[in-house]
């Protein structure tokens, strides 16, 4: 039964974490936009707004890189754990 499979449960937990992270990033991006865009934008962005948006984008990139790196490490650790539990990786 798949419900009791610990490896499947770990995969579901990782996917749930990814989804929650994406929602947080979406919320953060929306807040940054609302913070940076004071009023209706004209033909061009002023320097302050441009800087604010640039910093917001950089925070998004930094956060995304952090999460990707962490998920990769967790995935590698989970794979090693699964290999240890089965005596090696086996396709079923």
ABEGO torsion letter per residue (X at the ends): XAAABAAAAAAAAAAAAAAAAAAAAAAAAAAAAAAABBEBBBABBBAAAAAAAAAAAAAAAAAAAAAAAAAAAAAAAAAAAAAAAAGEBBBX
